[in-house]
Amino acid sequence: MIKITLPDGAIKEVAEGSSPFDVAKSISEGLARNVISAKFDDTTVEATTPLTKDGSLTLYTWNNDEGKKAFWHSTSHVVAQALEELYPGIKLTIGPAIENGFYYDVDLGDQVISEKDFPAIEKKALEIAREKHDFKMREVSKSEALAYYKGQNNAYKVELIENLTDGEITFCDHSTFTDLCRGGHIPNTGIIKAIKILSVAGAYWRGDEKNKQLTRVYGISFPKQKELTAYLELLEEAKKRDHRKLGKELELFTFSQKVGQGLPLWLPKGAALRERLEDFLKKAQKKAGYEMVVTPHIGQKELYVTSGHYAKYGEDSFQPINTPKEGEEFLLKPMNCPHHCEIYNSSPFSYKDLPKRFAEFGTVYRYEQSGELHGLTRVRGFTQDDAHIFCTQEQLNDEFKNVIDLTLYVLGSLGFENFTAQVSVRDLEKPEKYIGDATNWEKAEQAIIDAAEEKGLNYVIETGEAAFYGPKLDFMVKDALGRNWQLGTIQVDYNLPERFDLTYKGSDNELHRPVMIHRAPFGSMERFVALLLEHTGGNFPLWLIPKQAIILPVSEKHEKYAEKVLNSLENHEIRALIDSRNETVGKKIREAELKKIPFMLIVGENEEEAETISVRKHGGEDLGSISISKFSDLVSKEINSTLKSF
């Protein structure tokens, strides 16, 4: 008998050789029917894997992220088999599960897959799935594995195997199909009831532009057809909310090939939107004791060598700028923090001067690969709402909690109420990824955990997600479509103060190192606006939207009264415009709806006589004829319901 420890601490004694499925069955028949994957100690295993020693077991169903990962990875095998049968002679490479579904990278040779081929691939994959083939893992020797794939003339798999050693190579078999695979599958193909091929794209082998470009086939699958139907409906809604589409329709931003990929151009309405976001945060920051600073877009290479950013970003970023002076090199700044360290270094400080809180809307530059650029969410130049707090060790806890309060205020004011806090710590097994000594890392990680607990945050700890210079607290926000995004980050850093030799004079008259907190509630202005667009569908909070109302005169003879209404609204600090085009009111209303303008104010003969406005809300609600002062009160009430004072 062996002892199996379950996640709740309960211990089950089962016969040696029992599988996770057997353990599930000993708990309940219902659980056994739903188990599709498992983790034994720290290793992902199949539900049918024999367990031969004492250990900890976690059982996964479709409702767990790990269960979905096994489900989608298994489907990638089925789709790969379908592709081999439909396109003889192709070479398979890798097919992992991703956040939503899976992909398989394929060398098609001279063949091509387009959208018209998707139904045939789905049909073939479902035929295979319905045959209920078991997924079976087997260990193979390196020589056997190499011989198998050399026989298939598959140089991609051969390259993968050559980097492995005997004892760590496994094949997965189902039906007539075999694939090099580490494991993590559902029991059999029959569990897969619905498959959808979503798209195809180009992808370089191993992500290297120097290698051959492969065809990446994206797909998703579900255990029930109705779940696929619901997912496809969600995708359609996501298309409507795509920030690239809405940004164009609402005239917020554009891109130019002449300016360069990944470098957004903000149009007047978008610039006004950004300015309001900046003013909103500046006002809160001022109350919180921040001082605004401005730093240049470039810095000497040595600055980023000192900070460690050159080692981390140098090779994959924009190349150094050479000046006419021999040996002088500058870089486009990848981060604002080295500049802020030098601002701190420009004056001597004592413990009585701390904390110092420097804030800046600073634009930074990173060279993202062209294939990874995506609207405003992945760009090459972006503006961070950056701030760096320099404080004593004793002040660290309070300062960190104050930043949490500011971040929660920002998210709440913009309608992001559903979030999880993620404490990102080092991966102790990969120390080469980080700078600084272990003692400082331990202090920094504990400081974040303490602050998160004291603020009562619902948090999770993610190993290996820390920045290279320190741990961080990220706010993982769920949007209106149920998608998770990282918004807002707070980081504790003992390393940059050391690298830049930052000091303050303590009460003992000795020099001490300050602790540095990095924080950015928005993260970047570009990405934040993109996510806000998709979260709201372009229906921004009333306090933020570029134009809060549009005045629609019924005819030309009412334009003078429309001007009077506009002046009155401006006196009430309501942002409005007049649509005086020679079009019907109905057409003007339809176009105002498309532009997401919250209020349409119709003015005609009756309104002019009564000195009122006829108010229609975006979406169709008719509020009737009311005075301008009453409308102003209505707008103020709605703004105050979302935009609280900090």
N, C-alpha and C positions, 0 to 999 in steps of 0.2 A: 504493500500500500504506500501511496505518496500523499503528502499534505499540500493542498492547494489553498492559498490565501486569496480571498476575494477582496474587491475594493473597499467593502464596508468593514473589513477586518475579520469576517467570518472565515473559518477554516473547514474545508471539505476534505475528507479522506476518501480517495478513490484508488482503484487498482492501477498499478503501474501500466502504462500503455494506453490509458484512457485519453480521449480527445477532449478539446474544449466543448465540442458538441455533447459529449457524454456528461461532462460537468453541468452543462446547461440543463440537460434532461433530468439530472438528479435534483435540480432546483425546481423546475416546472416544465411541463410539456409545452406551454405557450412560449416560454423563453427559448426552448430548443428549436421551435418552429421558426423563430425570428433571428437566431444567431447566424451571422454570415461571415464573421472574422473574429480574430482575437489577438491579444498581446500576452505573451508569457515572459515574465520578468521584463526585460527591455526590448524584446524581440517580437516583431509582428509574425504571427503564425497563421496557418489555415485553421478553420474550424475542425478539420479532420486530422490535424497533426497529433501524433501520439506524444503524450507527456511522460517523461521517464524519470523525473526528479521532483523534489519539493520546489515550490516557487509561487510567485504571485501571478494571478490570471485576471485579465479584464476581457469581458465578452462584449462584442460589438454587434449592433443591429443596424438596419438602414437609418435609424434615427440618430446615430452617432456620426460625427465627422469621419472617424476612422473607418466606420462601416461603409460610408459612402465612398471613401477612397478605395477600399477593396473592391467595391461594386464597380466603380468606374474603371479601375485598372483592369479588372477581369474583362469588362466589355471591350477595352482596347485590344485585348487578345482576340476576341471574337471578330471585331471589325478588321483586324490585321489578317485573320484567316479569310474573311470575305474578300478583302482586297487582293490577296494572293490568288484566289480562285477566279476573280473577275479580270485581273490584270496579270497574266502569267509572266514570269521573268522579273518581276519587281524585286527590289531588295529592301527588307525591313531594317529599321535601326532601333529606335526606342519609342515606347508608348506609355508614358506615365499618366496617373490621375492628376488633375489640376483642381483649382478651387471649385469650379463648376464643370464637371465632366472630365474629359480626357483628350489627349491628342495622340496621333501616331505619325512619326516622321518616316517618309518613304522615298526611296530613289526610284522614280517611275521610268527611268531611261527615256525613251522617246514617246512614252504614253503621257496622256494628260487627263486630269480629273477636273471637271467643272460642275457647277451647281446642278446642271441637268442630269448628272450621274448620281446625285445623292439618293434618290428613291431606290435605284437598283442596289446600291451598297447597303442601304437600310434593310431592304427586303432579304438580301442574301444573309446578312448578319442575323436577322430575326429567325430565318430558317435554321441556321446553325444553333442559335440559342434554344429554340423549341425542342431540339433533339436531346436536351438535358445531359450534356457531356460533363463528366466530373473533371475538375481541375486537379491534376496530380503533379506534385513536386518530386524531383529526383536529383540527387547529387551526381555530378559527372566530373571526370578528371579533366585537367587542362588540355591534355593531348587529345582526348576524345571530343571535347568541345571545339577545339581548333579544327580537327579533322571534319567535323560535321559542317561547320560554316565555310571552310575552304572548299568543301564539296559543293556548297551552294554558290560559291564564288561571291560571298558576301563579306567584302573587306571591312565593312562597318562593325559587324559583330566580331570579326577577327581582332580588330583594333581594341575593342572593349575587353575581350578575353585575354589579350596579351598583357593587359594591366592587372589581371587577377592572378591568384595563386591557387594551387590544389587545395581543396577543402572549403573554398568559398564560391565555387561555381555550381549553380543549379539551373536545371531546365524545368519549364512547366509544360505539361502536355494536356491537351484536351482534343477530342475528336482525332483528326489526322494532323493536328497542328502542334508544333513544338517551338518554344521561344526561350531564349536566354532570359532568366528572370530571378530576382531575389526572393520573390514570394509576396504574399498578401492578396489572396484571392477568395472569392465566395466559393461555397461547396460545388455548385454546378451551374451550367449556363442557363438552365431552365428558370432560374430566379429572375432573369432579365426578360421583362415583358414589353419594354418600349425603348426604341433606339432612334435617335435623331442625329444625322450629320449636319453640323451647323455651318461650317465654312471650310475653305482650304486657303492656305497661305504659303508663302515661301519661307524657308528656315534653313540657315546654314548648319551643316554638320558640326555639332559641339559648340554652336554659337559663334563660330569663327568665320568672319567674312572671307578669309583666305581659302576656306574649304568649299566644297561643292554645295550648291543650293539644292535642298530637298523640298518635297511637298509635304506640308504639315496638314493632316486631316483632323479637324476638330469635331468632337461629338459629345453627346450626353445620353444617359440612359436612366431608366426608372423601373422599379418593381411593379408599377401600375400605370396603365395608359393614361388614366385621368391626371396623374401627377405630371406626366409629360405635357399634356394639354394645358395645365395650369402654368407650367414653366414657360411654354411658348407664348402664352398670353402675357406673362410678365416681361418676356423679351420684347414683345411688341410695345408694351408701355415704356420700357427702357429706351426703345428707339425714338419714341415721341419725346422723351425727356433728355435725349442725348445733348450734352452741353454744346457740342459743335453745331448742331442744328439750331438749337435755341439761341446760341450766341449770335448766329448769323441773322436769324429772324428778328431778334430784339436789338440788333445793331450794336453789340457790345464790343466785339473784337474781331480781328481778321489776321490772316497770315499772308506773307508775300514770299515767293520763291526768290525774288531779287534781294530781299532783306536777309533771307536765310531760313532754313527749316528750324522749327522749334523755337522761333523768336517771335512771340505774339506782338501784335500792334493793337493797342487799345483805342477804340473809336470814342468820340465824345461822350456817348451815353455810358459806355463801359468805364471810361476814365472818371466820370462823375460818380458812378457806383463805387469804384475803388476808393475815391476820395472820401465818400461817406463812411465806408468801412474803416479807413484809416483814422478819420476824425473820431469815430465811435470808440476805437481802441485807445487813441491818444488821450481822450477825455478820461477814460477809466484809468489809464496808466498814470496820468498826472495826479489823480487822487491817491494812487498807490505809491507815489513817491519816485516815479521814474523820471530821468532826465533824457531828453532827445539828443542824439549825436548824429553826425553825418560822416561817412567814410568814403574814400574813392573806390572806383570799380576795379582798380588794379592794385597790385602791391609787388614789391620786389620778391623774386623767387625765394630769397633767404628767409623771408617772413613765414612762408608756408613750409619751408624745410624745418624751421624751428618748431612750428606748431604740430608738425607731423602730417599735415594735409597733403603735402607734395608726395610723400611716400604712399599715401592711400589713394589720391586722385590724380597725381601727376601724369602717369603713363596713359590713363584713359580719359584725360581731360584735354582742354584746349592747350596747344603747345606754347612754350614761352614766347614772349614778345621781346625781340632784340632791339635795342636802341642803337643810335650811331656810335655810342661809346662802347668800345670793345669789352666784352665780358659782362656787360650789364644786361640783366634779364628781368622781365616783369611777367606776372601771370594775371589773367582775369581771375578775380577772387572767387574761389569755390565756397567760401564761408566768410561770415562777418566777424567771427570770434577773435581771430588773431589781431584784427584792427582794434577791436575793443580792449584787448589786453594791452595794446600799446597806448591807448587813451588812458587806461588806468595807470600805466607806467609813467605818464607824463607829469604826475604830481605825487609828492609823498603823502601818505595817509596814515592816520593813527586809528586806533580802535574806536575812538569817538566819532570818526567820520563815516564809519561803516554802519549799515551796508551802503554801497554805491550801486545804483541801478541805471545802467546805460541802455537806452532803447533806440532802435533805428529800423526804418523800412528800407532795408539794404538789398540791392539787386546782386545776385550771385550767378555764376556761370558753370555749368557742367556739360561735358560733351557726351550726350546720350546718343547711342547708335540710332541711325535713321529709322530702322525697323521698330524701335521701341518708343518713338515719339507718338503722342496721342493727344491731340487737342491741347487743352491747358493742363491736363493732368501729368503729362510727361513732356517737359520742354527743356531747352538748353539755357535759357535765361529766365530767372524767376526772382520775385521779390519776397523776402522773408520778413515777417513782423518780429524781428529778432530783438532780444534783450539779453543782457548778461548782468547778473547780480554778483557782486564781490562782497563776501560777508565773512564773519568769524565762524568758527565751528559751533559756538554757542548760539549763533543766530540762524544757523542752517535750517533747523526744524521749522521755526516760525516762518522764515522766508519761503521755504518750499510749500508750506500750507497756504501762504498768501497767494502764491502763484496758482495753486490748485483752485482757490476761490475765484481768481481772475479768469482762468480758463473755463470754469463752469459758468461764469457770468456770460462770457462770449458765446459759448455753445447754446446756452438757454435762450439768449436774446435772438438767436437766429434759428430757433426751432429744432435744434439737435438735442432731444431729450433722452433718447435711447442709446446708451453707451456702456461700454465696459472699460475699466482702466487696466492697462497692461504694463506690468513691471518687467522691463527688459534687462536681463542680467547677462553676465559673461557665460561662455561655454568653457568650463574649466579644462576640457580636454583639448582646446585649441588656443592656448595662451598667445600664440604668435599673431592672432588677430587683433590684439589690444596693446596699448601702451600704458606704462605706469606700473607701480608695484602692487602686489596682491593686498597688502594691508589697506591701502587707500581705496581699492575697489570694494573690499568688504565693508568699510565704513560708509562708502557712498551707497551701496546696495541696501544696507540696513537703514540708512537715513530715508530712502524712498519708501521702503516697506513701512517704516514707522509712521511717516506722514500720511500714507494712504490709509492705514488702519485708523489713525486718529481722526481723519476726515470722514471715516465711514464709507469709503469707496468700495464698490464691488470690483475687486481686482483679481487678476490672474498673473502668475509668474511665467514668463517665456524665456527659456534658456537660449543663449546664443544670439539674441536680438539686440544686445546693447550696441551703442556707438563705439567706435574704436578707442575713444578717450574716456568713456564713462557710461554707467548705467542710466536708464531713463524711464520716465513714466509717460506712456502714450495713451491717448484717449481714442478708443476704437468705437466709432459711431455707426449706428445702424440707420440707414436712410429710409425714405418712404417706401422703397421697393424691397426692403429687407436685406440690402447689401451692406457689408461692413467696410468702413473706410477708416484709415488712421488720420485723425485730425487733432492737432494740438500735441505738443511734446514738451516735457520738462526733464532736464538732465543735470545730474550732479557731477562735477568735474574737479578732481584734485590734480590732474595732470598738466593742464595748460598753465595754471599758476606756477607750477614747478618749472616748466619749460621756458616760460617767459620771466622767471625770477621775480614774480610779483610778491610784494611784501607790504606789511603795515606795522606800525610801532604799537606794541601791546601796552597794557597798564604796567607791565614789569619793565618798560623802557627797552625791551628787546624786539628784534624784528621777527615777524611770524608770517606764514603763508595764509592768504585768504582762501576760502573755498569759493568756487565759481559755479553758478547755476545758469544754464542755458535754457531759454524758454521761448516758445513761439506758439501762441494760442491758435492762430490761423494756420500755421505751418508755412505755407506760401500763399500769396495773394491769388496767384493763378489757379492753383489746385483748389483752393478754398472756394473761389467763385465757380469753378467747374462743378464741384460737388454740391454747392448751394443751388445752382441751376437745376441739377438733376434731382435733388431732394425736393425742391419746391415746384418743379416743372415750369420754372420761370415766373411763378407767382411769388415774388419776393415779399418779405415782411413789408408792411406799409411804410415803415420809417426809412427803409432802404431803397425802395424802388425808384428808378430815375424820374418817372412822371406819375404822380399819384392820381391825377384826374385829367380828363380831356373834355373841353367845352365844345358842344356840338350845336351851333346855331341852325335853326330850322331853315332859314333862308338868309339871303344877303342883307335884308333890311334889319336883321337881328344881330348883326356883327358888332355894332356899336355897343349894344348891351353886353355881348360876350366879352368885349374888351373891359368893360366896367367890372364884370364878374371876375375876370382874370386878375385885375388890379387888387380887388378885394381879397381874393384867395392868396395872392402874394403877400398882402399885409398880414394874413393869418399864417404865413410861412407854410403854405401848401403849394407844392410844385405842380403846375398845370400848364397846359397849352391849348390853343384853339385850332380846331380843324375847320377852316373856312373854305375848303374846296367846294366847287360846284357839283356836289354829289348828294344823293339822298341820305337822310338821317339813318335809314336802315343799313346802307352800305358802310357809312362811317362807324356805326356801332359794330358791325361784323369785323371791320378792320381793327378797331380798338380792342376787341376781344382777342384777336390773334396777337396783338402786341402786349397782352396781359396787363392793360391799364386797369387799375382797381375800380375807378369810378368814371362813369360817363354822365356828364352834366348837360342835359338838353335844355336849350333856351329858345323860346318862341314868344308869341304875342302874349299868352296868358302869364308866362313867367316874368316877362318884362313889366307888365302892368302891376303884378303883385310883388315885384322885386324878389323873386324866388328863383330856384333852379329845380328842374325835374331830375332826380338822381336815380341812376341805374347802376347796380353793382356788377363787376365782372362775374360772369356766370349766369346773369339774367334776372337777379332779384330786383324788383322795382320798389324803391323807397318813397316814391311819390314826390310831390313838390314841397320843398322846405326852404327856409331862409339860409343865407350863406353862413350866418353865425351858428345856426344849428348844425349845418354840415361840418363846419370847423370843429364843433364840439364832438361830433361823431368820429371825425378823423383822429382827433386828439385822444379820445377814449380808446380807439383801436390801437393806436401807437403805444399808449401807456400800458396796455394789457400785455404787450410783448417786450417793450423796451423799458426795463426797470433801471433805477439809478444804481450805480455801483457803490 
